[in-house]
Amino acid sequence: MKIAFVQDILGFSIPLGTTMVAGNLREGGHQVALYVVENNLEKTLKELKEYKPDIVAFSVISGSHQGYIKIARTIKEKLNIPILWGGPHVTFFPKIIEEDYADAICIGEGEEAALEFANEFDKLGKKMPEKIPNFWIKINGKIHRNAVRPRIRKLDDLPYPARDLFLNQFPVLKNHGIKHFIAHRGCPHKCTYCFNHSYNQMYREQAGDKKVFYSRTPDSVVDEILWLKKTETVKMVAFVDDVFTLHRKWTLDFAEVYEKRCGIPFSINARFDHVDEEVVEALAKAGLKLVYAGVEAGNDYIRNTVMEREQTLESIYKAGELFKKHGVKLLTENVLGNPGESFEMA
């Protein structure tokens, strides 16, 4: 299969979802390319016409989907190329497959699913397959709805993201000192403003998955960082996992491996109630410089009843003091305008 990934605008980080799917497709023998529209859809249409892909793919978050709808409609009208939608938006709003600008959607994890889809597409002589887990596919007006497959358990086995799709085109990303990585997938917490609870429920109901959190080995994570550093500028590593410190033993093992083998300054997302002095000290020694952590709401009722954070003010204060003690910068994340929240509560 010859697949073109189309993105609406260029951000300051390389989207790991798109590049991980692209990397797995390329390792499987398929041809991948990337086009970023920005404000020049006509240019993208010209490039797509020259590339002649078998399918155009989007990875879409809710909020940006309206712009992608316009792009998709134009591609269908001008080039009549089949369009595959993936990402968080269609995972939770799969009815988009009923629209004329969607030919297939991928729900949930995309690496294994997209590769199987591409392999079957080629076997069928460049025709849409019907039964691919994670996919809803429209063929001659009929929609074939398939359940999700079990989550990918052996994350170490996945190829590295195809970051070159972005790095080779955009010097701003190539020269930027911060590069993004992921060590884990999943989160067991049930915060009401987050997607994870519904995501876990979907996998539990359709694939029987009860375990919701998977990790790469620390050495696998460091291998990828050092591999990228051979050819690219990596002055700061940004881990984008939902909660980097969820598994205490893994975190301590990682800190030991990272300090010995890597030592590049790094940042993480963490919860205040997942750290103690040993964890903070080990991570700081390994190179932790910045933590993003959600207070979300200072009011106990809003934070723990409305948001279901299950997080005490004491744990927030204690962790904040530990980060300061060990020289780690702290950036808190907060939500305003919660249901039932007064100005005084905020």
C-alpha positions in Angstrom: 0.0 0.0 0.0 1.0 3.5 -0.7 -0.3 5.7 2.1 -0.2 9.5 2.6 -0.5 10.9 6.1 -2.0 14.4 5.9 -1.8 16.8 8.9 -3.6 20.1 9.1 -1.0 22.3 10.8 2.6 21.9 12.0 3.0 21.8 15.8 6.2 22.2 17.9 6.4 18.5 18.5 6.3 15.4 16.3 3.0 13.5 16.7 4.0 10.1 18.0 0.7 8.5 17.1 1.0 9.2 13.4 4.8 8.4 13.2 4.4 5.1 15.2 1.8 3.9 12.8 3.9 5.0 9.8 7.0 3.3 11.2 5.2 0.0 11.6 3.7 0.3 8.1 7.1 1.0 6.6 8.7 -1.9 8.4 6.0 -4.0 7.0 7.0 -3.1 3.4 4.5 -0.3 2.7 5.3 3.2 1.4 4.5 6.2 3.6 4.7 9.9 3.1 3.6 13.0 5.0 2.0 16.2 3.9 1.2 19.2 6.1 -1.5 21.5 4.8 -1.0 24.6 6.9 -3.0 27.2 4.9 -2.2 25.9 1.4 -4.6 23.1 0.6 -4.1 23.6 -3.2 -0.4 22.8 -2.7 -1.2 19.7 -0.8 -3.7 18.6 -3.5 -1.0 19.0 -6.1 1.5 17.0 -4.1 -1.0 14.2 -3.5 -1.8 14.1 -7.1 1.9 13.6 -7.9 2.4 11.0 -5.2 -0.7 9.0 -6.1 -1.4 7.3 -2.8 -3.8 4.4 -2.5 -5.2 6.0 0.6 -5.0 9.2 2.6 -4.9 9.0 6.4 -5.6 11.5 9.1 -5.0 11.2 12.9 -7.5 13.6 14.5 -8.2 14.9 18.0 -11.6 16.4 18.9 -11.7 20.1 18.2 -9.5 19.9 15.1 -11.9 17.5 13.3 -13.9 20.3 11.7 -10.8 21.5 9.8 -10.1 17.9 8.7 -13.7 17.5 7.4 -13.1 20.4 5.1 -9.8 18.9 3.9 -11.3 15.5 3.5 -14.2 16.8 1.4 -11.9 18.7 -0.9 -9.6 15.6 -1.4 -12.7 13.5 -2.2 -14.0 16.1 -4.6 -10.8 16.8 -6.4 -8.9 13.5 -6.3 -11.4 10.9 -5.2 -8.8 9.1 -3.0 -10.2 6.8 -0.2 -9.8 8.4 3.2 -8.9 6.7 6.5 -9.6 8.4 9.8 -7.8 7.5 13.0 -6.9 9.0 16.4 -8.9 10.0 19.5 -11.8 11.7 17.8 -13.0 8.8 15.8 -12.3 6.3 18.6 -15.0 8.0 20.6 -17.1 9.3 17.7 -17.0 6.4 15.2 -20.3 7.5 13.5 -18.1 9.7 11.3 -17.8 6.6 9.1 -21.4 7.3 8.0 -20.3 10.5 6.3 -19.3 10.7 2.6 -15.8 12.0 3.4 -14.8 8.8 5.4 -14.2 5.4 3.8 -12.6 3.7 6.9 -11.9 4.5 10.5 -9.4 3.0 12.9 -10.5 2.8 16.5 -8.0 2.6 19.4 -4.3 1.5 18.8 -3.3 1.7 15.2 0.1 0.1 14.7 -1.0 -3.6 14.3 -4.4 -2.7 12.9 -3.1 -0.4 10.2 -0.5 -3.0 9.1 -3.0 -5.8 8.8 -5.4 -3.4 6.9 -2.6 -2.5 4.5 -1.5 -6.1 4.0 -5.1 -7.2 3.2 -5.7 -4.2 1.0 -2.7 -5.3 -1.2 -3.8 -9.0 -1.2 -7.2 -8.0 -2.4 -5.8 -6.1 -5.4 -6.1 -2.7 -3.8 -9.6 -3.2 -2.5 -11.0 -2.5 0.9 -11.0 -5.5 3.3 -14.1 -6.2 5.4 -12.8 -7.9 8.6 -9.9 -6.0 10.2 -10.1 -5.7 14.0 -10.2 -2.0 15.1 -11.6 -1.0 11.8 -15.0 0.2 10.6 -14.9 0.0 6.8 -17.4 1.2 4.2 -17.8 -0.9 1.1 -20.4 0.0 -1.5 -22.4 1.9 1.1 -22.4 -0.9 3.6 -20.5 -0.4 6.9 -18.5 -3.3 8.3 -18.1 -2.7 12.1 -15.3 -4.7 13.7 -14.5 -4.9 17.4 -11.1 -3.8 18.7 -8.2 -6.3 19.1 -6.4 -6.7 22.4 -4.0 -4.0 23.3 -0.4 -4.3 22.2 1.4 -5.8 25.1 5.0 -6.0 23.9 5.8 -2.4 23.3 9.5 -3.1 23.0 8.8 -5.0 19.8 7.3 -2.0 18.0 9.6 -0.1 15.5 10.7 3.4 16.4 8.4 6.2 15.2 9.1 7.4 11.7 10.1 10.9 12.9 12.1 11.4 9.7 8.8 12.1 7.9 8.8 15.4 9.8 12.5 16.0 10.5 13.5 15.8 6.8 10.9 18.4 5.8 10.8 20.9 8.7 14.1 22.3 10.0 12.3 23.9 12.9 11.6 20.4 14.3 14.9 19.0 13.3 16.9 21.7 15.0 14.6 22.0 18.1 16.5 20.6 21.1 13.4 19.0 22.7 12.4 15.6 21.4 9.4 13.6 22.6 9.2 10.0 23.7 6.8 7.6 25.2 7.6 4.8 27.8 4.1 3.6 28.8 0.6 3.2 27.5 -2.6 3.4 29.6 -3.8 4.7 32.9 -6.0 3.1 35.5 -7.3 6.3 37.0 -10.9 7.4 36.4 -10.7 11.2 36.3 -14.0 12.4 34.9 -12.5 14.9 32.5 -10.2 12.3 30.9 -10.7 9.8 28.1 -8.9 6.9 29.8 -11.9 5.5 31.8 -14.0 5.2 28.6 -11.1 3.9 26.6 -10.4 1.1 29.2 -14.1 0.2 29.2 -14.1 -0.1 25.4 -11.2 -2.5 25.5 -12.6 -4.5 28.4 -15.9 -5.0 26.7 -14.7 -5.7 23.2 -11.3 -7.4 23.7 -11.6 -8.6 27.3 -8.6 -6.5 28.4 -8.5 -6.1 32.1 -4.9 -4.9 32.3 -4.8 -1.2 31.3 -1.1 -0.2 31.8 1.8 -1.4 29.8 5.5 -0.3 29.8 8.5 -0.6 27.7 11.7 -1.8 29.4 13.9 1.1 30.6 16.7 -0.1 28.3 14.4 0.0 25.3 13.5 3.6 26.1 17.1 4.6 26.4 18.1 2.7 23.3 15.6 4.8 21.3 16.9 8.1 22.7 20.5 7.2 22.0 19.6 6.0 18.5 17.9 9.3 17.7 20.8 11.3 19.3 23.2 9.8 16.7 21.6 11.8 13.9 19.5 14.5 15.6 19.7 17.3 18.2 18.5 16.0 21.5 19.2 18.5 24.3 16.1 17.7 26.3 13.9 14.5 26.4 10.2 15.1 27.0 8.2 12.0 28.1 4.6 12.4 27.1 3.1 9.5 29.0 -0.1 10.2 30.9 1.5 9.3 34.2 5.2 8.5 34.0 5.6 7.5 37.7 2.6 5.1 37.9 4.7 2.0 38.6 7.2 2.7 41.4 9.6 -0.2 40.8 9.7 0.5 37.1 10.4 4.2 37.8 13.3 3.4 40.1 14.8 0.9 37.6 14.4 3.5 34.9 16.2 6.2 36.9 19.1 3.8 37.5 19.4 2.8 33.8 18.9 6.3 32.5 21.6 7.8 34.8 24.1 5.2 33.7 23.4 5.2 30.0 21.9 8.5 29.0 21.8 11.4 31.5 20.1 13.9 29.1 17.9 16.3 31.0 14.2 15.2 30.8 10.7 16.1 31.8 7.7 14.0 32.7 4.0 14.1 33.5 3.3 12.8 37.0 0.7 12.7 39.8 1.6 14.2 43.1 0.4 11.0 45.0 2.7 8.7 43.0 6.0 10.1 44.2 8.0 9.9 47.4 11.5 11.1 48.4 13.3 8.0 47.0 11.5 8.3 43.7 12.1 12.1 43.3 15.7 11.8 44.4 16.4 9.0 42.0 14.8 10.8 39.0 16.5 14.1 39.8 19.9 12.3 40.0 19.1 10.7 36.6 18.4 14.2 35.0 14.8 15.1 35.8 14.5 18.9 35.4 10.7 19.5 34.9 7.5 17.9 36.1 4.1 18.6 34.7 1.5 17.7 37.4 -2.2 18.3 37.7 -3.6 20.0 40.7 -6.7 20.5 38.5 -8.7 22.1 41.3 -7.7 23.5 44.7 -11.1 22.8 46.2 -11.4 19.3 47.7 -15.0 18.8 46.5 -14.3 19.8 42.9 -11.1 17.9 42.8 -12.2 14.6 44.4 -16.0 14.4 44.0 -16.6 16.2 40.7 -13.3 15.2 39.0 -12.7 12.0 41.0 -9.0 12.7 41.3 -8.7 10.9 44.7 -5.8 13.3 45.6 -5.3 15.0 48.9 -3.9 18.5 49.3 -1.4 17.0 51.7 0.0 14.8 48.9 0.2 17.9 46.6 2.1 20.0 49.2 4.4 17.1 50.1 5.4 16.3 46.5 5.8 20.0 45.7 8.3 20.3 48.5 10.2 17.2 47.4 10.5 18.5 43.8 11.8 21.9 45.1 14.2 20.2 47.5 15.8 18.2 44.7 16.0 21.1 42.2 13.1 19.9 39.9 10.9 22.6 38.4 7.2 22.1 38.8 4.5 23.2 36.3 1.0 22.7 37.6 -2.0 22.1 35.4 -5.4 23.4 36.4 -9.0 23.3 35.2 -11.4 26.2 35.6 -15.2 26.3 35.1 -16.0 22.9 36.4 -19.6 21.8 36.9 -20.9 23.4 40.1 -17.8 25.5 40.7 -18.3 29.0 42.1 -15.8 31.8 41.7 -14.8 31.4 45.3 -14.2 27.6 44.9 -12.0 28.3 41.9 
